[in-house]
Amino acid sequence: MIEEEEAEGPEEEEEEEGDRGSKRSSFLCNMDDDEETVSITDRRPQSGYENVYSECGCCERVVINVSGLKFETQLKTLTQFPDTLLGDPDKRIRYFDPLRNEYFFDRNRPSFDAILYYYQSGGRLKRPVNVPFDIFSEEVKFYELGEEAILKFREDEGFVKEEEKPLPEDEFKRQIWLLFEYPESSSPARGIAVVSVLVIVISIVIFCLETLPEFRDEKESLQPRNNSSQPDHGFTPFNDPFFIVETVCIIWFSFEIIVRFFASPSKTYFFKNIMNSIDIVSILPYFITLGTDLAQHQGNGQHAMSFAILRIIRLVRVFRIFKLSRHSKGLQILGHTLRASMRELALLIFFLVIGVILFSSAVYFAEADEPNTQFTSIPDAFWWAVVTMTTVGYGDMKPITVGGKIVGSLCAIAGVLTIALPVPVIVSNFNYFYHRETDNEDQSPVEESMPPGEIKSACCELVPNVWKDLPPRIAIFKYNNKVLQNLLPALLHIKRAFRFDLFCLIIY
């Protein structure tokens, strides 16, 4: 009997412990929801406690302190997104304060309303009005809401996801394409961009200087005269200093176009790009003018082309100034703004045309009885209406009568109102493209240098007799130039393709 009682003793104790455990679980599950403190599992936020309370169906609450402002939510709300900072127990435990039974974050308080709403709404992220875009973006990154949430948030803010620009599949062509097409990709690319900008500026300066009277008269005095019986072989286009400088610039432009065409990933897209079309059109006048001058010189002074057509062709050279937009973010932003504002600009021109016709007709009939009037017809008054509506006011044409002055006053007021209406839309588009460009620059990855081992192995392959005995530390010291480091893949490709070791001695 005693042995049976002793055997029943442990069983009774186990049943009592089970009853106590069930009572304890029911007690915790029936805790008051209005209690200010967090459940005891927050003191030790481990997955084991979470499993116990999830099994009994209780709604465990979590207190989050953001710079002194406390938020309280259910644990299951946060666990909807387990990859985020608040949804992952291993990540958020770093910010747990066991003394206060809360998670503390020294972050922006107004932004956390939207962060918490992201969990409560199941993935809807909206920026508060009183929080700047850059600050809220940093908060989203800190709480690790994910790349998908960031992209969706940027789309809601009006940022359009830019399409990935294709790159050549061949490694050598890819390096050449990056050098000439993306100045921000590497130091050599920036160097090539600087050279290209200098050549463009020199070409534009030469285009302007050769029209000065002293240079134009000197050039005309050296040209062969039409009434001479024998051609003057002392003058050729190659004697002109402006022509020599222009030739050097054209050589660089032609080289740049040929190389970019060779390395372009898509030849069709290359010709569809308006910037490439500008590059081609800007160098054509040189070859046309050169052929005309040579034909004129060999033809005993006979003009091969009329001066009017020749002047128009030479005028196309001024389009080279648009080549600067390839290397200027400001000009690119302006181009995007004008392209996005085409509807507003078309509406502005439409209103101006209506106003010009209306006020030209009005001022003509108002000045019809004045013998000394300058408005002899409605088409003659078009110029005056355009100048007045754009508030330029040259003063070459002006009304004399009282009726004409009243019409002129109304024309000026209507012009101010017409021009001012689409300006806010254009400014808004400019701000949008400007902030998008600056935001993309902030998110651009930092250039990574090659590891020491790769530097040494690459240099040993290029110039074995020089680099094979150098340790990586010395190799980095001698190879610290970023220009050479970024050119290394292209040099390796050339060496492997042509097997010409002496070519690579230039890096030393």
C-alpha positions in Angstrom: 0.0 0.0 0.0 2.8 2.4 0.9 4.5 1.6 -2.4 1.3 2.2 -4.3 0.8 5.5 -2.5 4.4 6.5 -3.2 3.8 5.5 -6.9 0.7 7.6 -7.0 2.4 10.6 -5.4 4.4 11.6 -8.5 1.4 11.2 -10.7 -0.7 13.4 -8.5 2.1 16.0 -8.4 2.3 16.0 -12.2 -1.5 16.4 -12.4 -1.3 19.3 -9.9 1.5 20.9 -11.9 -0.6 20.5 -15.1 -3.6 22.1 -13.5 -1.4 25.0 -12.3 0.1 25.4 -15.8 -3.3 25.5 -17.4 -4.5 28.0 -14.8 -1.4 30.1 -15.3 -2.0 30.0 -19.1 -5.7 30.9 -18.7 -4.7 33.7 -16.3 -2.3 35.2 -18.8 -4.7 34.9 -21.6 -7.4 36.7 -19.6 -5.2 39.6 -18.6 -6.7 43.0 -18.9 -6.1 44.6 -22.3 -5.9 48.1 -20.8 -2.9 47.3 -18.7 0.0 49.7 -19.4 2.8 47.3 -18.9 3.8 44.7 -21.5 3.6 41.0 -21.0 6.4 39.3 -19.2 7.7 37.8 -22.5 8.8 41.3 -23.5 11.3 41.1 -20.7 12.9 38.2 -22.5 11.8 38.5 -26.2 12.6 35.0 -27.3 10.9 32.9 -29.9 10.1 30.2 -27.3 7.8 32.6 -25.4 6.2 33.7 -28.6 5.3 30.2 -29.6 3.7 29.5 -26.1 1.5 32.6 -26.3 0.6 32.0 -30.0 -0.7 28.6 -29.1 -3.0 29.9 -26.4 -4.3 32.5 -28.8 -3.5 35.6 -26.7 -2.7 39.0 -28.3 0.7 39.9 -27.0 1.4 43.6 -27.1 4.7 45.4 -27.8 5.7 48.9 -26.6 8.0 50.9 -29.0 9.6 54.1 -27.8 10.7 56.4 -30.6 12.7 59.3 -29.1 10.3 59.5 -26.1 7.1 59.0 -28.0 5.6 55.6 -27.1 3.7 53.4 -29.5 1.9 50.1 -28.6 0.8 47.4 -31.1 0.3 43.7 -31.2 3.1 41.4 -31.8 1.3 39.6 -34.6 1.0 42.9 -36.5 4.8 43.1 -36.7 5.3 39.5 -37.6 3.4 40.0 -40.8 6.7 41.2 -42.3 9.4 38.9 -40.8 12.2 40.3 -42.9 11.9 43.8 -41.6 13.6 45.3 -38.5 10.5 45.2 -36.3 9.2 41.9 -37.7 12.4 39.9 -37.0 12.9 39.1 -33.3 16.7 38.7 -33.8 16.9 42.1 -35.3 14.7 44.1 -33.0 16.2 42.5 -29.8 19.2 44.8 -30.1 17.0 47.7 -29.3 15.1 46.1 -26.3 15.3 47.8 -22.9 14.7 45.2 -20.2 14.4 47.8 -17.5 11.5 49.6 -19.2 10.1 46.6 -21.0 10.1 48.4 -24.3 12.0 48.8 -27.6 13.8 52.1 -27.9 14.7 53.8 -31.2 16.4 57.2 -31.4 14.8 58.0 -34.7 12.5 60.6 -36.3 9.2 60.5 -34.4 6.7 61.9 -37.1 7.9 59.3 -39.5 7.1 56.3 -37.3 3.4 56.9 -37.7 3.7 55.9 -41.3 6.1 53.1 -40.5 3.7 51.5 -38.0 0.8 52.0 -40.4 2.8 50.0 -42.9 2.5 47.0 -40.6 -1.1 47.7 -39.6 -2.4 48.1 -43.2 -0.5 45.1 -44.6 2.0 47.0 -46.7 0.7 50.5 -47.5 3.5 53.1 -47.1 2.5 56.7 -47.2 4.8 59.6 -46.3 3.5 62.1 -43.7 3.0 65.6 -45.1 5.2 67.2 -42.4 8.1 64.9 -43.1 10.6 65.7 -45.9 11.2 63.1 -48.6 14.9 62.5 -47.8 14.3 62.1 -44.0 11.4 59.6 -44.6 13.5 57.7 -47.1 16.3 57.3 -44.5 13.7 56.0 -42.0 12.4 53.5 -44.4 15.9 52.2 -45.0 16.6 52.0 -41.3 13.5 49.9 -40.5 14.4 47.6 -43.5 11.0 47.6 -45.1 12.4 46.2 -48.2 13.3 47.2 -51.8 9.8 46.6 -53.0 8.3 48.9 -50.5 10.8 51.6 -51.4 10.1 51.3 -55.1 6.4 51.5 -54.5 6.8 54.4 -52.2 8.9 56.3 -54.8 6.2 55.6 -57.5 3.5 57.0 -55.3 5.7 60.1 -54.8 5.9 60.6 -58.5 9.3 59.1 -59.2 9.4 57.1 -62.4 11.6 54.0 -62.4 14.2 54.5 -65.0 14.8 51.7 -67.5 18.0 49.9 -67.2 20.3 51.0 -70.0 21.7 48.1 -72.1 25.4 47.4 -72.1 27.5 45.6 -74.6 28.0 41.9 -73.9 31.6 41.9 -75.0 33.9 42.9 -72.1 36.1 45.1 -74.2 33.2 46.9 -75.8 31.6 47.4 -72.5 34.6 49.1 -71.1 34.9 51.4 -74.1 31.2 52.2 -73.9 31.4 53.1 -70.3 34.4 55.3 -71.0 32.7 57.4 -73.7 29.0 57.2 -72.7 29.0 57.4 -68.9 31.3 60.0 -67.5 30.4 59.2 -63.9 31.4 55.5 -64.3 35.1 55.9 -63.6 38.0 58.3 -63.5 39.1 57.7 -67.1 35.6 58.4 -68.3 35.6 61.7 -66.4 38.9 62.5 -68.1 37.5 61.8 -71.5 34.5 63.9 -70.7 36.7 66.8 -69.7 38.7 66.6 -73.0 35.4 66.4 -75.0 34.0 69.5 -73.2 37.3 71.4 -73.9 37.2 70.5 -77.6 33.6 71.6 -77.9 34.3 74.9 -76.2 37.3 75.5 -78.4 35.3 74.7 -81.5 32.5 77.2 -80.5 35.1 79.9 -79.7 36.7 79.4 -83.1 33.3 79.6 -84.8 32.6 82.9 -83.1 36.1 84.5 -83.6 36.4 83.8 -87.3 33.5 86.2 -87.9 35.4 89.2 -86.4 36.0 91.9 -89.1 39.8 91.8 -88.7 40.0 88.1 -89.2 37.4 88.0 -92.0 39.1 90.8 -93.9 42.5 89.1 -93.6 41.0 85.9 -94.9 39.3 87.6 -97.8 42.6 89.3 -98.8 44.3 85.9 -99.1 41.7 84.3 -101.2 42.1 84.2 -105.0 40.2 86.9 -106.9 37.6 86.1 -109.5 39.0 88.6 -112.1 42.5 87.2 -112.1 43.5 85.2 -115.1 45.8 82.8 -113.1 44.8 81.2 -109.8 46.7 82.3 -106.7 48.2 79.1 -105.5 49.6 80.9 -102.4 46.3 80.4 -100.6 44.8 77.1 -99.5 42.4 76.3 -96.8 45.2 74.6 -94.9 46.9 78.0 -94.4 44.1 79.3 -92.3 44.8 78.9 -88.5 41.1 78.7 -87.8 40.8 75.8 -90.3 43.7 74.0 -88.6 42.1 74.2 -85.2 38.8 73.3 -86.6 40.3 70.2 -88.2 41.8 69.1 -84.9 38.4 69.4 -83.3 36.7 67.5 -86.1 39.2 64.7 -85.8 38.3 64.3 -82.1 34.6 64.5 -82.8 34.9 61.9 -85.6 37.0 59.6 -83.4 34.5 59.9 -80.6 31.5 59.0 -82.9 33.3 56.1 -84.5 34.4 54.6 -81.2 31.0 55.0 -79.6 29.3 53.5 -82.7 31.7 50.6 -82.6 31.1 49.9 -78.9 27.3 50.6 -78.9 25.1 47.7 -77.7 22.5 48.5 -80.4 23.3 50.2 -83.7 19.6 51.0 -84.3 19.3 52.7 -80.9 22.5 54.6 -81.6 21.0 56.3 -84.6 17.7 56.9 -82.8 19.4 58.8 -80.0 19.0 62.5 -80.7 22.3 63.3 -79.1 24.1 61.0 -81.6 22.2 62.7 -84.5 23.4 66.1 -83.2 27.0 64.8 -83.1 26.8 63.7 -86.7 25.1 66.8 -88.0 27.6 69.1 -86.2 30.6 67.6 -88.1 29.0 67.4 -91.6 29.4 71.1 -92.4 33.1 70.8 -92.0 33.4 68.1 -94.7 30.9 70.0 -97.0 32.8 73.2 -96.6 36.1 71.5 -97.1 34.9 69.9 -100.4 33.5 73.3 -101.5 36.8 75.1 -100.8 38.9 72.5 -102.5 36.6 72.5 -105.6 36.6 76.3 -105.7 40.4 76.4 -105.4 40.9 73.8 -108.2 38.2 75.4 -110.4 40.1 78.7 -110.9 38.0 80.6 -108.5 34.6 79.4 -109.7 32.1 79.0 -106.8 30.9 75.4 -106.5 28.1 76.4 -104.2 26.1 79.6 -103.6 27.0 81.7 -100.6 23.5 81.4 -99.2 23.6 77.7 -99.0 27.2 77.7 -97.7 26.2 80.1 -94.9 23.3 77.9 -93.9 25.6 74.9 -93.8 28.1 76.7 -91.7 25.4 77.8 -89.4 24.7 74.2 -88.5 28.1 74.2 -86.7 26.6 76.1 -83.9 24.6 72.9 -83.0 27.8 71.7 -81.4 26.9 73.6 -78.3 24.2 71.0 -77.7 27.0 68.4 -77.4 27.6 69.9 -74.0 24.3 68.4 -72.7 25.9 65.0 -72.8 28.3 66.1 -70.0 25.9 68.6 -68.2 23.3 67.4 -65.8 21.7 70.8 -65.8 21.1 70.8 -69.6 19.7 67.3 -69.4 17.3 68.3 -66.7 16.2 71.3 -68.8 15.7 69.0 -71.8 13.6 66.6 -69.8 11.6 69.6 -68.4 10.8 71.0 -71.9 9.9 67.5 -73.1 7.5 66.9 -70.2 6.0 70.4 -70.6 5.2 70.2 -74.3 1.5 70.3 -73.7 1.8 73.5 -71.7 4.2 75.1 -74.2 1.8 74.2 -77.0 -1.1 75.8 -75.1 1.0 78.9 -74.5 1.8 79.2 -78.2 -1.8 78.7 -79.1 -2.9 81.5 -76.7 -0.2 83.7 -78.1 -1.3 83.1 -81.7 -4.9 84.0 -80.7 -3.7 87.2 -78.9 -1.5 88.2 -81.8 -4.2 87.9 -84.4 -6.8 89.6 -82.1 -4.7 92.6 -81.0 -3.1 93.1 -84.5 -6.5 93.4 -86.0 -7.7 95.7 -83.2 -4.7 98.1 -83.4 -4.9 98.2 -87.2 -8.5 99.4 -87.2 -7.8 101.7 -84.3 -5.0 103.4 -86.3 -6.7 103.2 -89.7 -7.6 106.9 -89.7 -4.1 108.1 -88.7 -2.1 109.2 -91.8 1.3 108.7 -90.0 0.5 105.3 -88.6 3.1 102.5 -88.8 0.4 99.8 -88.9 -0.3 99.7 -92.7 -1.8 96.2 -92.5 -2.7 93.4 -90.1 0.4 91.3 -91.0 2.6 94.3 -90.3 1.1 94.6 -86.9 2.0 90.9 -86.0 5.5 91.9 -85.0 4.2 94.7 -82.7 1.7 92.3 -81.1 4.3 89.6 -80.4 6.8 92.1 -78.9 4.0 93.6 -76.7 2.5 90.3 -75.5 6.0 89.0 -74.6 6.6 92.3 -72.7 9.8 92.9 -74.7 8.7 96.3 -76.2 11.4 97.3 -78.7 9.6 100.5 -79.5 10.2 100.4 -83.3 6.4 100.3 -83.8 4.0 102.1 -81.5 0.4 103.3 -81.7 -0.3 107.0 -81.9 -4.1 107.4 -81.4 -5.9 107.0 -78.1 -7.7 103.9 -79.3 -4.4 102.4 -80.4 -2.8 103.0 -77.0 -5.8 101.4 -75.2 -5.4 98.4 -77.4 -1.7 98.3 -76.7 -2.3 98.4 -72.9 -4.8 95.5 -73.1 -2.3 93.6 -75.3 0.4 94.0 -72.7 -1.8 92.9 -69.8 -3.2 89.9 -71.8 0.4 88.9 -72.7 1.5 88.9 -69.0 -1.5 86.7 -68.0 -1.0 84.4 -70.9 2.7 83.8 -70.2 2.2 83.5 -66.4 -0.4 80.7 -66.6 1.8 77.7 -67.7 4.9 78.8 -65.8 4.0 77.0 -62.5 3.5 73.7 -64.3 6.9 74.1 -66.0 8.6 75.0 -62.7 7.0 72.0 -61.1 8.3 69.7 -63.8 11.8 71.2 -63.4 11.7 70.6 -59.7 10.6 67.0 -60.2 13.4 66.2 -62.6 15.9 68.1 -60.5 15.1 66.2 -57.3 15.0 62.9 -59.2 18.4 63.5 -60.6 19.9 64.5 -57.3 18.2 61.5 -55.5 19.7 59.1 -58.1 23.1 60.6 -57.6 22.8 60.1 -53.8 21.9 56.4 -54.4 24.6 55.7 -56.9 27.1 53.0 -55.7 30.5 54.0 -54.7 33.4 52.9 -56.9 35.1 49.9 -55.6 38.8 49.4 -56.0 40.3 46.1 -57.1 41.5 43.8 -54.3 45.3 43.7 -53.8 45.6 40.2 -55.0 43.8 41.0 -58.3 45.9 44.1 -58.8 49.1 42.1 -58.5 48.0 39.2 -60.7 46.7 41.6 -63.4 49.9 43.6 -63.3 52.0 40.5 -63.4 50.1 39.4 -66.5 50.5 42.7 -68.2 54.2 43.4 -67.4 55.7 40.2 -65.9 59.3 41.4 -65.7 58.3 44.5 -63.6 55.5 43.3 -61.3 56.1 39.7 -60.6 58.3 40.2 -57.5 56.3 43.1 -56.0 54.1 42.4 -53.0 50.5 43.5 -53.2 51.1 46.5 -50.9 53.9 47.9 -53.1 51.8 47.1 -56.2 49.0 49.2 -54.8 51.4 52.0 -54.0 52.8 52.0 -57.6 49.3 51.4 -59.0 47.4 54.0 -56.9 46.3 56.0 -60.0 42.6 55.4 -60.5 42.8 56.2 -64.2 45.2 53.2 -64.8 43.2 51.0 -62.5 40.0 51.5 -64.4 41.8 50.9 -67.7 43.2 47.6 -66.5 40.3 45.4 -67.8 40.6 47.0 -71.3 44.4 46.6 -71.3 44.1 42.9 -70.3 41.6 42.3 -73.1 44.0 44.0 -75.6 47.0 42.0 -74.4 45.1 38.7 -74.6 43.7 39.5 -78.0 46.8 40.7 -79.7 49.5 39.1 -77.5 51.5 42.3 -77.5 53.3 42.7 -74.2 55.2 45.9 -75.0 51.9 47.7 -75.5 51.1 47.4 -71.8 54.4 49.0 -70.7 52.6 52.4 -70.7 51.0 51.6 -67.4 54.5 51.6 -65.8 
